[in-house]
Amino acid sequence: MLRYEVLTGDDARRAEELSAFCRVAFDGFDPLYLTDRLPLIADPCLVAARFGDGSMAGFKLGYRRGATLFYSWLGGVHPGCRRQGIARELSIRQHELARSQGYEFIETRTRAGNSAMLILNISLGFRICGFETDRSGHEVVTFRKELLRQGARP
C-alpha cells in the first residue's frame, strides 16, 4: 500500500533523496540538473508516493511560475512500480493542490520521445502549446492545462 504526501517550502527541497531517486528512475540522470536548480525555485511543492517503509515509489516536483501559473517540473516513478497508475495519481494530486492554492494554469514539458508522458498529459486534459529543441538536442513538447473546477478529477 502506498501513501501520498505533499511537502512545500524547505521540506520540498530534499535534494539528496530526490537526486538518489532520479539516478534510479532515469537513465543517465545528471544530479546537477536537480541540485543546481532546486535552491533557485520559489515555492517548491513535492508530491511523493511512499512505500510503508518510507522509501519513495515516485514523485512530482513543481513550483510557482507567475501569479497564476504552476509549473510541473520534474517527476518520476521507480522502474519496478511503473504502469500501476502512480504517475497519474501523483499528477492528479499535484493539480488538485495547485487548484486549491489559486493557480489558474499548470504547465509541463516532456521529451517528444516519452510516449508514456505524452499520453498521460493528454489524458489529464493538457493541450500542446509548444514544441522546441532543447540545449541537448532533444525535441520537447510543452503542455498547458486550465485549472477550472475545484475538485474535478479526470
CORMOBEL-V367864 format. One record per backbone hydrogen bond with DSSP energy under -1.0 kcal/mol. NH is the residue of the N-H (numbers start at 0). CO is the residue of the C=O. Records with the same first field share a line. If there is no record, write none. Layout:
NH->CO  CO
This chain:
2->49
4->47
6->45
8->43
10->7
11->8
12->9
13->11
17->13
18->14
19->15
20->16
21->17
22->18
24->20
25->21
28->25
32->29
34->30
35->31
37->33
39->36
40->37
44->61
45->6
46->59
47->4
48->57
49->2
50->54
53->50
56->48
57->48
58->75
59->46
60->73
61->44
62->70
63->41
64->68
69->104
70->62
71->106
72->60  70
73->60
75->58
77->56
80->77
88->84
89->85
90->86
91->87
92->88
93->89
94->90
95->91
96->92
97->93
98->94
99->95
100->96
101->98
102->97
103->67
104->67
105->144
106->69
107->142
109->140
111->138
113->110
114->112
117->113
118->114
119->115
120->116
121->117
122->118
123->119
124->121
125->120
126->143
128->141
129->141
131->139
133->137
136->133
139->131
140->109
141->129
142->107
143->126
144->105
146->103
147->145
151->148
